Amino acid sequence: MSKSISTALALCFLCAGILFAADTNFFPIMAWNSVPNDPAVLKKMHEAGITIAGFAAPGTLDACQAAGLKAIVSDPRTSDYDWTKVDAAQARQRVASLVKEVGIHPALYGYYLRDEPNTAMFPGLGQVASLLRELSPGKWPYINLFPDYAEPGQLGATNYEEYLERFVATCQPALMSYDNYSLMDDGSVRENYWSNLEAVHAACQKHKIEFWNIVLAVAHFNYREPMAADFRFQAYTTLAYGGRGISYFTYFAPQVGNYRMAPIDQFGNPTANWAHLQNVNLQIQKLAPTILQLACDDVYHIGAIPRGGKAPPTNSLVATVSGENFVVGEFTHRDSSRYVMIVNKDVTKSRPCLPQFRKAPKRLQHVSPYTGALTPFEGEYVWLAPGQGVLLKLED
């Protein structure tokens, strides 16, 4: 690797580390819900592999810490504004009051500002986010963005790329979060799932920031009851695109409409999806010490190319994968070694993963999602379950 590329890679990791202290074991996995101040409920969330307990009132932070969780604080002092006309002096007073109350709490991860804002709200959100960066450095002013299937009238922009660019320019985030629910009840995956990943990945690569993906964990409207493969698919495809956080909408089933099969149902009982959620979260945690040292270089598809995606470029590490229904993310480790994550995009069928490299590595190992150890990628290890991904290390 050339000195210039090594320097650029180091800068990339430096930018990523400005917001949060480096922790090569902590991967953000959040339940997108308000959480109760209930030690038993929070302990169950921790057992499910959740690392961030969603949105917590200030008085819940002690219980979150005791359960081994971090939290994003939800309080009117950072969220209750007319975002089109924020009074700067009033906002400073309110934000300072909240920061004084919770700012040094060890469970604090960030502050909730707004979900799915339009561009008219960006200046006000930018004001409060700037105050938080000043008064509570290292904590995330949490703003979650619309998916790319939102209408221009919802976005306040002519297209999604403009929406993302205006958000970055106005709010200056160190992290970008968006939601996308694309598991449809006819068994399909909405194509916007891929175009949204592509758009957010491209924006984050351009501006050297990271992103979180909020994915489906509960059936509602015309979205299907997620299965084990769906949890794997959403998690591993996010990781392949370089995602550094996953949120689940929702962990607790709302007591309205046709919401069903969330990990915790309306009676407070775990469903079969609690175990599915736990399994994939524990896999992510085993991969985290490696993933958190990787920078995403490129992403491409093997086989059918979804809207916004691309085939392997001529300089890709992987030329093809037998079976042709995969997505491949390429990564560079802090030590300059190269990795690829290959994901089986089929949510109904297992497939052998037999990649053909443009330059065959001398040794090919995978990071075990059960132990975190490097293991030769051969024999039965090459089989990927529906939606499963594998993280491979290439050694020259």
Secondary structure, 3 states (H helix, E strand, C coil): CCHHHHHHHHHHHHHHHCCCCCCCCCCCEEECCECCCCHHHHHHHHHCCCCEEEEECHHHHHHHHHCCCEEEECCHHHHCCCCCCCCHHHHHHHHHHHHHHHCCCCCEEEEEEEECCCHHHHHHHHHHHHHHHHHCCCCEEEEEECCCCCCHHHHCCCCHHHHHHHHHHHHCCCEEEEECCCEECCCCECCHHHHHHHHHHHHHHHHCCEEEEEEECCEECCECCCCHHHHHHHHHHHHHCCCCCEEEECCECCCCCCCECCCECCCCCECHHHHHHHHHHHHHHHHHHHHCCEEEEEEEEEECCCCCCCCCCCCCCEEEECCCEEEEEEEEECCCCEEEEEEECCCCCCEECCEEECCCCCEEEEECCCCCCEEECCHHHHEECCCCEEEEEEEC
